[in-house]
Amino acid sequence: MSTQDNTITEVVVGAAVLAVAVGFFLYASQAADSGPAGGTYTLDASFRSAEGIGVGTEVRLAGVRVGTVTAMELDPESFRARTTFTLREDIVLPDDSAIAISSEGLLGGNFVEIIPGGSPFTYEAGDTVVDTQGSVSLVTLLMRFVTGDGSE
């Protein structure tokens, strides 16, 4: 093979690699933009402990992703974690629904779980969910078990 054949081969292989990279980039950008169909609305919740979740954490209802945590900050007056999350517009929550931080298992990540209520009234955009349950620390549970501190 001559030097010119090697150069042509290198250019063709380089162009193929570049085309694949551009294809991956386009696919990733479309996947990131493919949020919920239709609009979304926001709700707030305040947790005693929001350990294990952060911005981008999934919000699930019956195990199905219906939203995302979009903001978290410390409330300086109550010392609670004020959390804002978006929900799909087609998800209408009764106003006695609860929000809990749940875990996928011992080694799994945490997510925000919606436990629907039965009220005929519903949350509107910008409302605050009052009934919340923060995350449970596995280390604290194990220490209670080991030390026998039932605190009942």
N, C-alpha and C positions, 0 to 999 in steps of 0.2 A: 504494500500500500504506500502511496506517496503521501507527502506532507499535506498536499492540498486535499486529499481524500479524508485525512484525519481531521483537518480543519472543518470541512463540511459536516462530518459526522458530529463533531463537538458542537457546532452551531445548531444542528437539528436536535440533538439531545438537550442542549440548553434551552431551546425554544419549547420543547415538550415539557421540561421541568417547570419553566415559567408559566406555561398554559395550565398545568395542573395546580400550581400555587394560586393562580388567579381564580381558578374554579373553586378551590377550597375556600378562598376568601369570600367569594360571592355567595357560596352556600352558607357559610357561617354568618354573614351579615343578614341574609334572608331569614335564617333560623332565629337569630336574635331579635329581629323585628317582628316575627310572627307571634305576637302576643295574642291575647284573647280577641276573638272576632267581635266587632262592635266596640262600644265604649266601656269605660270603667268608672267607678266612683270610689271615694275614700272614706274610711272609718278610722277612728282612733281607739286605742285601748291603753290602759295603764296597768303595768305588772309590778308586783313586789320584787320579782327577780325575772329578768329576761335572759338569763344565762343560756348560751347555746344558740341564740338566734341573732340575726343581724340584717342589715339591708340586703334584700335579694332572697331572703328565706321564703319558702313556699307557704302559702295559706291554703289549707285543704278543708274540704267539706265531704264527709263520707269517703275519705281517701282519695278524692279527686282534686287536682289543683284548680283552684278558682281565683287565686290572687297571689299577691306578692307584698312582702314588707318593703315599704318605700322610705321610711325614716324612723330613726330612734334617737331619743335624747333623754337626759335626766331631768326630771321636774325638780327644780331647786327647792320648792316649798314642801312637797310631799316625799321627796327622795324615792320616787318610783320611776320606772322606765316607761316613758310615754312613747308609744309605738303608733305609727301611721301605716296603714296598709290599703292597697287597692283591691277591689273585687270586680269581677265581671258584672256588667250592667244587668245581665239577665238573672243574677243571683239576688233574690229578694229575701232578706233575713228578718224573721220576727224579732221584735224589740226585746224579747226576753231570752235571746240566744246568748250562749256563753262562748268565751274564747279561752283556749288553754294552750300552753306550750307542751307539746308531746314529743316523744322520742320514737324513732323507728326500731329501737331495740338497744341492746347493750353497746353494740359497735356502730349503730346507725346514727345519722344526724338528727337534729331537732327540726320541727316544723310547727307552724301555728295551726291549731285545729279549731274549727268552728263546730260547736255543738248546738244545733238549731233548737229553738223553743217552739211554743205553740200559740203565741199571742197573735191576735188578728191585726195588730199594729206592726209596722215595719220600720227599720232604720232608714234614715235618709242620708244622703251624702253629707259628710262632715260630722255626723253624730259620733258620740263616744259610747263604746260598749262598756257597760258597768260591771257585768259579771265576768271576771277574769280569774284565771289560775296560772300562776307563774310556774317556772320550771322547777323540777325537783332534783336536787343534787344527789347523784348516786353515791358519792363519798359520804354525805351526811346520813343517808339511809343505811349504808354499811356500818358506819360508826355507831349508830343507834342500835343496830342489830348486835354488834360485837359487845358493846357496853351494857346492853340490856335496858337501855333507857327507852321505855315504852311511852312515857308521858301521856298516859290516857286519863 
